[in-house]
Amino acid sequence: MIKMLEIDKLKFSYDDKNTIIDEINLAINQQEFTAIIGPNGSGKSTLLKNISNLFTPDSGAIYLDSKNLNRIPPRELAQKMSVVPQDTNISFNFTVYDIVMMGRHPYQGRWGRVQDRDREKVEEALALTDTRQFRDRDLNSLSGGERQRVIIARALAQDPEILLLDEPTSSLDINYQREIFDLLSYLNQEKNLTILVVSHDLNLSSQYCSRLILIDRGRIFAGGSPEEVLTEENIGQVYQTEVKVRQNYLTGRPYVVLMPGRAECVPARLQQDFKIHLISGGGTGQELLQQFYERNYHISCGVLNQGDSDWELARRLGCEIVDIAPFSYIEESDLQRNREKIEQADLVVVSELPFGHGNLKNLEQLSGFSDKQIFLLQERNIAERDYTGGQAEKLWQQQLDLHGTRVFTGQQQMMEQIDEMADRAGDCS
């Protein structure tokens, strides 16, 4: 890999007493998408301000393309590196087009004459950031997310090789956070732009960045892939808080779940102590599986045919599965394995699956658990899902009469009840 940015024994303090950056060594490779993460006061933004040449280090050096940053003329540096600061307040109410054109200043002559090349780069930046529709509007008339895209467009108009961003999504809602990081990912992958971002959001950084640098008290605590850096041990030591690190089943990247601080009242779902056994099939359990997984419930499934879409997702999520070969019938040995999972579960959930002769025994088996908490999801009438000549409907109606069975006509209502059960299981009132 080609090293674009090298930091050698960098040291910085504001008052010659309290060291903020303490001899950091770091290399940023060309076309990397890297995030600097760490708790408040760890030195993340100060490090970025040193890299952007806003601050002068006490000792050590920063090299851009093997040249000492302090020896690169400002105009040349601005053509290689652009910065999106954390504070993007602009006193004068310029139009969006004028703001983005400001990014072309390093390329303009003494009198600031605008050339065709400048206009081309501004149009390209507006297109990349989807801000062309705002070009004639005043910047202060835009929403926070729209303004941020304009500021990024201004940075892109500089036509840089490396883009530095300081907390670009700190004041934005989740929709704009996604838009900004989607844009950065596109610029990195499709435009080969090297990106270094300071972020307090561990999960955004994990999902989008190829490399994370964890800073603690002015030093690098850990660096590497999201899987290497975002461990429960690392986060616990640096942030002084307890978390659970799970895997995002869509991306395969780690994501962090914050644990409540009161040890006497920790919901069972966050400890993965609340066990749910799901009976589903044919894709009817996918949304339920996703919600159970996101809530950190301990999930088992069965009996499912191998290759079924619910089986595929359950396998990806690491659930315990009682499965059988495709197109085969449920045997007594399969029911015994399934019975064990039902007995171990705090709750059994039955999705809105269709019943045929191949999976009818899943429903028959439940009748033997009269006191077990069983939730049935029925947004559509059971008769519409019964392909057994009425046998499934009869068993379903019998199940409704059992003491522990409840039926829900909406998934959201059922999830609220499940969460309440899990909280009670964790002694939270």
C-alpha positions in Angstrom: 0.0 0.0 0.0 1.1 3.5 -0.8 1.4 5.7 2.3 -0.3 9.1 1.8 -0.1 10.5 5.2 2.6 9.7 7.9 2.6 11.0 11.4 5.9 10.6 13.3 6.1 10.9 17.1 3.6 13.8 17.1 3.3 15.7 20.3 1.0 18.6 21.0 -0.2 20.6 24.0 -2.2 23.8 24.4 -0.4 25.3 27.3 3.0 23.5 27.6 1.6 21.7 30.6 -1.1 19.3 29.6 -0.2 17.0 26.8 -3.1 16.4 24.4 -1.3 14.4 21.7 1.4 12.2 23.1 3.9 10.9 20.5 1.5 9.4 18.1 2.8 7.4 15.2 0.3 6.7 12.4 0.3 6.1 8.6 -2.8 6.6 6.4 -2.6 4.6 3.2 -3.8 5.9 -0.2 -7.6 5.3 -0.8 -8.3 4.2 2.8 -11.4 5.1 4.6 -10.3 5.6 8.2 -12.1 6.7 11.3 -10.5 8.2 14.4 -12.6 7.2 17.4 -12.4 7.7 21.1 -14.1 9.3 24.1 -14.5 13.0 24.6 -11.3 14.7 25.5 -9.1 11.9 24.1 -7.5 14.2 21.5 -9.3 13.1 18.3 -10.2 16.6 17.0 -6.8 18.0 18.1 -5.0 15.3 16.1 -7.1 16.2 13.0 -6.3 19.9 13.5 -2.6 19.1 13.6 -3.0 17.0 10.4 -4.8 19.8 8.7 -2.0 22.2 9.6 -4.3 24.3 11.7 -2.1 23.6 14.7 1.7 23.4 14.9 2.9 20.3 16.8 5.3 20.7 19.8 7.5 18.0 18.3 7.4 15.3 15.7 6.4 15.7 12.1 3.5 15.0 9.7 4.3 14.1 6.1 2.0 14.3 3.1 3.2 12.3 0.1 6.6 12.2 1.9 6.8 16.0 2.2 6.9 17.7 5.6 3.5 19.3 6.0 5.0 22.5 7.4 7.1 22.9 4.2 4.3 22.6 1.8 3.0 26.0 0.5 -0.6 26.7 1.6 -1.9 26.8 -2.0 -0.3 23.5 -2.9 -1.5 21.9 0.4 -5.1 23.1 -0.3 -4.9 21.4 -3.7 -4.0 18.1 -2.0 -6.0 18.2 1.2 -9.4 19.6 2.0 -11.1 19.8 5.4 -14.7 19.7 6.6 -14.6 21.2 10.1 -16.9 20.4 13.0 -18.1 24.0 13.2 -19.5 25.0 9.8 -21.1 28.3 10.7 -20.7 30.9 8.0 -21.4 34.5 9.0 -22.5 35.8 5.6 -25.5 34.3 3.8 -23.9 33.3 0.5 -25.7 31.2 -2.0 -24.9 27.5 -2.2 -23.1 28.0 -5.6 -20.9 30.7 -4.2 -20.0 28.6 -1.1 -19.0 25.7 -3.3 -17.0 28.0 -5.7 -15.0 29.0 -2.7 -13.4 25.6 -2.8 -11.8 26.6 -6.1 -9.8 29.4 -4.5 -6.5 27.4 -4.4 -6.6 27.1 -8.2 -7.5 30.7 -9.1 -5.1 33.5 -9.9 -4.3 36.6 -8.0 -7.5 38.3 -9.0 -9.7 35.2 -8.4 -10.9 35.0 -12.0 -13.2 32.0 -12.5 -12.2 29.7 -15.3 -14.2 27.0 -17.1 -12.3 24.4 -15.1 -13.5 25.9 -11.9 -17.1 25.8 -13.1 -16.8 22.2 -14.2 -15.4 21.2 -10.7 -18.2 23.1 -8.9 -20.8 21.4 -11.0 -19.2 18.0 -10.4 -19.2 18.7 -6.6 -22.8 19.7 -6.6 -23.8 16.6 -8.5 -21.8 14.3 -6.3 -23.4 15.7 -3.1 -26.9 16.0 -4.6 -27.0 19.7 -3.9 -27.6 21.1 -7.4 -31.3 21.8 -6.6 -30.0 24.2 -3.9 -27.5 26.1 -6.0 -29.4 29.4 -6.0 -30.6 29.2 -2.4 -29.0 31.0 0.6 -27.0 28.6 2.7 -28.8 29.6 5.9 -32.1 28.5 4.4 -31.1 24.9 4.3 -31.5 22.2 6.9 -28.6 20.8 8.9 -28.1 17.8 6.7 -28.4 19.9 3.5 -25.9 22.4 4.8 -23.4 19.7 5.6 -23.6 18.3 2.1 -22.9 21.8 0.8 -19.8 22.1 3.0 -18.6 18.7 1.7 -19.3 19.9 -1.8 -17.0 22.9 -1.1 -14.3 20.6 0.1 -14.7 18.4 -3.0 -14.5 21.4 -5.3 -10.8 21.7 -4.1 -10.3 18.4 -6.1 -8.3 17.0 -3.2 -6.4 13.7 -2.8 -7.4 13.3 0.9 -10.5 14.5 2.7 -10.5 15.2 6.4 -13.8 15.5 8.3 -14.3 16.4 12.0 -17.5 14.9 13.4 -19.5 15.4 10.1 -22.7 13.9 11.5 -22.7 15.1 15.1 -25.8 17.2 14.9 -27.7 15.3 12.3 -30.6 12.8 12.5 -30.1 9.2 11.5 -31.3 9.7 7.9 -28.8 12.4 7.3 -26.1 10.5 9.1 -26.6 7.6 6.6 -26.7 10.0 3.6 -23.4 11.6 4.6 -21.6 8.3 5.2 -23.1 6.8 2.1 -21.6 9.7 0.2 -18.2 9.3 1.8 -18.2 5.6 1.0 -19.0 6.4 -2.6 -16.3 9.0 -2.8 -13.8 6.5 -1.3 -14.7 3.5 -3.5 -15.7 5.1 -6.8 -13.6 8.3 -6.8 -10.6 6.8 -5.0 -10.6 9.5 -2.4 -8.6 8.9 0.8 -10.8 9.8 3.7 -10.0 10.4 7.3 -12.9 11.1 9.6 -13.1 11.9 13.3 -16.3 10.4 14.7 -17.9 9.7 18.1 -20.3 7.2 16.6 -18.7 3.8 16.9 -21.4 2.0 14.9 -21.4 4.3 11.9 -17.6 4.1 11.8 -17.7 0.3 12.0 -20.2 -0.1 9.2 -18.6 2.3 6.7 -14.8 2.5 7.5 -12.2 -0.1 6.6 -9.9 0.9 9.4 -10.4 2.4 12.9 -8.0 4.2 15.1 -9.0 4.2 18.8 -7.5 7.1 20.7 -7.3 7.3 24.5 -5.7 10.2 26.4 -3.7 11.3 23.4 -2.3 7.9 22.5 -3.3 5.2 20.0 -4.9 2.5 22.1 -5.8 0.2 19.2 -5.8 0.3 15.4 -7.0 -2.1 12.7 -10.2 -3.4 11.2 -13.5 -2.8 13.0 -13.4 -6.4 14.1 -10.0 -5.9 15.7 -10.7 -2.6 17.4 -14.4 -2.8 18.5 -14.0 -5.5 21.1 -15.8 -5.5 24.4 -12.5 -5.4 26.2 -11.1 -2.4 24.3 -14.3 -0.4 24.6 -14.6 -1.2 28.3 -11.1 -0.1 29.0 -11.2 3.2 27.0 -14.8 4.3 27.6 -15.1 2.9 31.1 -18.5 1.4 30.4 -19.9 -2.1 29.7 -21.1 -2.9 26.2 -22.0 -6.0 24.2 -20.5 -6.2 20.7 -22.7 -8.0 18.2 -22.4 -8.7 14.5 -24.6 -6.8 12.0 -26.0 -9.7 10.0 -26.4 -7.5 6.9 -22.8 -6.3 6.7 -20.9 -8.7 8.9 -19.4 -5.8 10.7 -19.5 -5.4 14.5 -21.9 -3.1 16.2 -21.9 -1.9 19.8 -24.9 -2.3 22.3 -24.6 -0.1 25.4 -25.4 -1.8 28.6 -27.5 0.1 31.2 -25.4 1.4 34.1 -27.6 0.2 37.0 -26.5 -3.4 37.5 -29.6 -4.1 39.6 -31.9 -3.4 36.7 -30.4 -4.8 33.5 -33.1 -6.1 31.0 -32.7 -9.8 30.4 -32.6 -9.1 26.6 -29.3 -7.1 27.0 -27.8 -10.0 28.9 -29.0 -12.4 26.2 -30.7 -14.3 29.0 -34.3 -14.2 27.6 -34.8 -17.2 25.4 -37.3 -17.2 22.5 -38.1 -20.3 20.4 -39.5 -19.3 17.0 -41.8 -21.5 14.9 -41.9 -20.1 11.4 -41.1 -20.9 7.8 -41.3 -19.6 4.2 -40.0 -16.2 5.1 -42.7 -15.4 7.7 -40.2 -15.3 10.5 -37.6 -13.0 8.9 -38.8 -9.7 10.4 -39.3 -11.3 13.8 -35.8 -12.8 13.7 -34.3 -9.4 12.9 -36.1 -7.7 15.8 -35.2 -10.5 18.2 -31.5 -10.3 17.1 -31.4 -6.5 17.4 -32.7 -6.8 21.0 -30.0 -9.4 21.8 -32.5 -12.1 22.6 -31.3 -15.7 22.7 -33.0 -17.3 19.7 -33.7 -20.8 18.7 -35.8 -22.0 15.7 -37.5 -25.1 14.6 -38.5 -27.3 13.0 -37.3 -25.8 9.7 -36.4 -27.3 6.4 -32.8 -26.7 5.3 -32.7 -24.0 2.5 -35.9 -22.3 3.7 -35.4 -18.5 3.7 -36.1 -18.4 7.5 -33.5 -21.1 8.0 -31.0 -19.2 5.9 -31.4 -16.0 8.0 -31.4 -17.9 11.3 -28.1 -19.6 10.3 -26.6 -16.2 9.4 -27.6 -14.8 12.8 -26.0 -17.8 14.6 -29.3 -19.0 16.0 -29.8 -22.6 17.3 -31.8 -24.4 14.7 -33.7 -27.7 14.7 -33.7 -28.5 11.0 -34.5 -31.3 8.6 -33.6 -32.1 5.0 -35.5 -30.2 2.3 -39.0 -31.4 1.4 -38.9 -34.1 4.2 -41.5 -34.7 6.9 -40.9 -34.1 10.6 -40.0 -37.3 12.4 -40.2 -38.1 16.1 -36.5 -37.6 16.6 -36.9 -34.1 15.2 -39.8 -33.4 17.5 -37.7 -34.5 20.5 -35.0 -32.0 19.6 -37.6 -29.3 19.1 -39.2 -30.2 22.4 -36.0 -29.6 24.2 -35.7 -26.1 22.7 -39.3 -25.3 23.6 -38.7 -26.4 27.2 -35.6 -24.2 27.5 -37.4 -21.2 26.1 -39.0 -18.4 28.2 -41.4 -17.8 25.3 -42.5 -19.6 22.1 -43.5 -17.4 19.2 -45.4 -18.7 16.2 -45.2 -16.6 13.1 -48.0 -16.2 10.5 -46.8 -19.2 8.6 -48.9 -21.4 6.3 -49.5 -25.0 7.5 -49.4 -28.0 5.3 -49.0 -31.7 6.1 -45.2 -31.3 6.1 -45.0 -28.9 9.1 -48.3 -29.6 10.9 -46.5 -31.4 13.6 -45.0 -28.1 14.7 -48.4 -27.0 15.7 -49.5 -30.3 17.1 -46.5 -30.3 19.5 -47.5 -27.1 21.2 -50.6 -28.6 22.6 -48.4 -30.5 25.1 -47.2 -27.3 26.7 -50.4 -26.0 28.3 -48.6 -23.7 30.7 -45.8 -22.4 28.4 -46.0 -18.8 27.3 -46.9 -19.0 23.6 -47.5 -16.0 21.4 -49.4 -16.5 18.1 -49.2 -13.9 15.4 -52.4 -13.8 13.4 -52.8 -10.8 11.1 -54.5 -13.1 8.7 -57.1 -15.6 9.6 -55.7 -19.2 10.2 -58.2 -20.5 7.6 -56.4 -18.6 4.9 -53.2 -20.3 5.8 -54.5 -23.9 6.3 -53.6 -26.3 3.6 -54.5 -29.4 5.6 -58.2 -29.6 5.0 -59.0 -27.9 8.4 -56.6 -29.8 10.7 -54.4 -26.8 11.2 -57.4 -24.5 11.9 -58.7 -27.0 14.5 -55.3 -27.2 16.3 -55.0 -23.4 16.2 -58.4 -22.9 17.8 -57.5 -25.5 20.5 -54.2 -23.7 21.2 -56.1 -20.5 21.8 -57.9 -22.1 24.8 -54.6 -23.0 26.6 -53.7 -21.0 29.6 -50.3 -19.6 28.4 -51.4 -18.8 24.9 -51.9 -15.2 23.6 -52.8 -14.1 20.1 -51.7 -10.9 18.5 -53.1 -9.3 15.4 -50.1 -6.9 15.0 -46.4 -7.5 15.2 -45.6 -4.2 16.9 -48.1 -5.0 19.7 -46.5 -8.4 20.2 -43.0 -7.0 20.3 -44.0 -4.5 23.0 -45.3 -7.4 25.1 -42.2 -9.5 24.5 -40.0 -6.5 25.6 -42.1 -6.1 28.8 -41.7 -9.8 29.6 -37.9 -9.6 29.0 -37.7 -6.6 31.3 -39.6 -8.4 34.0 -37.3 -11.3 33.6 -34.4 -9.0 34.3 -36.1 -7.6 37.4 -36.7 -4.2 35.8 -40.0 -2.6 36.9 
